[in-house]
C-alpha cells in the first residue's frame, strides 16, 4: 500500500519546528549547549523553510509504504479501496 501522508502532518510539524527553533526554544538551547553557533541554527531554519515551501506547492511529499504478503486482509482491509493521494 502506498499512501501520501505529508499533507496530514505538515502544519503540525512545522508549527513544532517554529516553537523549538525560537530564540528561547528547547532545541536552540540544546544546540547551543553542544557548541553549535547561530550559523548552524540558521541553516536548519532554511532547511525547514525550504521543505515547508515544497510541501505547500506539492513539489515535495512524504509517502508511507506498507509491504505485506498477498491476502493479508488484516494489514490492508478492503483490497479494492482507493489509495489516498495528495493530487
matplotlib code that plots the C-alpha trace (Angstrom):
import matplotlib.pyplot as plt

x = [0.0, 1.3, -0.2, 0.6, 0.9, 2.8, -0.3, -1.7, 1.1, 2.7, 1.2, 1.6, 5.2, 6.3, 4.5, 6.5, 9.7, 9.0, 8.5, 11.6, 13.7, 12.5, 15.3, 14.3, 13.1, 14.3, 16.1, 18.1, 19.1, 20.3, 22.1, 24.0, 24.9, 26.5, 28.7, 26.9, 26.6, 23.9, 25.0, 24.1, 20.7, 20.1, 20.9, 18.3, 15.7, 16.5, 16.1, 12.7, 11.5, 12.7, 10.7, 7.6, 7.5, 8.0, 5.1, 2.8, 3.4, 3.2, 6.7, 7.7, 5.8, 6.0, 4.8, 4.2, 4.8, 3.5, 4.8, 2.7, 2.1, -0.7, -4.1, -3.2, -6.6, -5.6, -2.9, -5.0, -8.7, -10.5, -8.1, -10.2, -10.0, -8.5, -5.1, -5.3, -3.2, -2.4, -3.3]
y = [0.0, 3.4, 6.4, 10.1, 11.3, 14.6, 16.8, 15.3, 16.3, 19.2, 22.1, 20.5, 19.5, 23.0, 24.7, 22.4, 23.4, 27.1, 26.7, 24.6, 26.9, 30.0, 32.0, 30.5, 27.2, 23.9, 22.8, 26.0, 25.9, 22.2, 23.0, 25.9, 23.7, 21.3, 24.1, 24.9, 28.5, 30.7, 29.9, 26.2, 27.2, 29.5, 26.6, 24.4, 27.3, 27.5, 23.7, 23.7, 26.7, 25.0, 21.9, 23.9, 25.6, 22.3, 20.7, 23.7, 23.7, 19.9, 19.8, 17.6, 14.9, 12.1, 8.7, 5.7, 2.3, -0.9, -4.2, -7.4, -10.9, -11.4, -12.0, -10.3, -8.7, -7.5, -5.2, -3.6, -4.2, -3.9, -4.6, -2.6, 0.6, 3.5, 4.6, 8.2, 10.8, 14.5, 15.0]
z = [0.0, -0.9, 0.9, 0.8, 4.4, 4.1, 4.0, 7.1, 9.5, 7.6, 9.6, 13.0, 12.2, 11.0, 14.0, 16.2, 14.4, 14.8, 18.5, 19.1, 16.9, 18.6, 20.3, 23.7, 22.3, 23.7, 20.5, 20.2, 23.8, 23.4, 20.2, 21.8, 24.8, 22.3, 21.0, 17.7, 16.6, 15.1, 11.6, 12.2, 13.6, 10.5, 8.3, 10.0, 9.7, 5.9, 5.7, 7.3, 5.3, 2.1, 2.9, 4.0, 0.7, -1.1, 0.7, 0.2, -3.5, -3.8, -5.1, -2.2, -0.4, 2.2, 1.4, 3.6, 2.0, 3.6, 2.4, 3.1, 1.9, -0.6, 1.0, 4.3, 4.9, 8.4, 7.0, 4.3, 5.0, 1.7, -1.2, -3.6, -1.6, -3.5, -2.3, -1.0, -2.8, -2.5, -6.1]

ax = plt.figure().add_subplot(projection="3d")
ax.plot(x, y, z, "-o")
ax.set_aspect("equal")
plt.show()
